[in-house]
Amino acid sequence: MKAFELSVSYFKEGKFEQALEQINICVSAEKSNTEYIFFRARVSSRMGNFDMALNDFDYLISLEPFNPTYISDRAVVLHLLKRNEEAMEELDRALNLEPLNPYRYSSRAYLKDRLGDYKGAIEDYEKAIELDAEDAVAYNNKGLIEEKLGYMSKSKKSFKKADDLVGYQPSINNKENIESDLVNDLPKIGNPAVEQYADASEKKLSFSQYLSTLKSVFTDKDIQQEFVDFIKSGFKKRA
């Protein structure tokens, strides 16, 4: 459907109102098309219309109550609404449905980190790494938590492993490596004006950005390469 293609195009350009207008045309024409409703939920989230997004996810889950993708994305919206206990329950449910999917552990780990459960976050990242030994993001984020806890030796090992996996070599003349501007082009859920959960001094992906980026790594080869290039520029400022 042409309107859907237009909606996706507008979304990629950051023209969210136009994207919403076009996806609404699609939903009106095919009310039972879950792909359209799912994308509308994404658009609404990106615009900061979290209640609208939640309504769409509730509807999708009523149709497919055991769809881990719907459940996980609903958790993101709940987090953005500050309903963190419910968000964690949903991530637990998604993980129980896909216990061998490392993405589920990394998603839950990231939220645990944001909520201050550092031990739980490290355990989840370690499980993600156990399932996918080449998960550079999990190594990097585990290193960030270890650094916050003062486990400097462990954090350096985690950072080195992440760097090795993506072929990143720290600059000798510039030890502080700042993230690439590519982060601004990666797919995100939620309004960036609302998403201010990370410490400004810590160059790190926001929770919703992290989830949507990870999902793209699993499903889109082009974005996978872009993400690898982004990672190579340095996950965070390191001394």
Secondary structure, 3 states (H helix, E strand, C coil): CHHHHHHHHHHHHCCHHHHHHHHHHHHHHCCCCHHHHHHHHHHHHHCCCHHHHHHHHHHHHHHCCCCHHHHHHHHHHHHHCCCHHHHHHHHHHHHHHCCCCHHHHHHHHHHHHHCCCHHHHHHHHHHHHHHCCCCHHHHHHHHHHHHHCCCHHHHHHHHHHHHHHHCCCCCCCCCCCCCCHHHHHCCCCCCCCCCCCCCCCCCCCCHHHHHHHHHHHHHCHHHHHHHHHHHHCCCCCCC
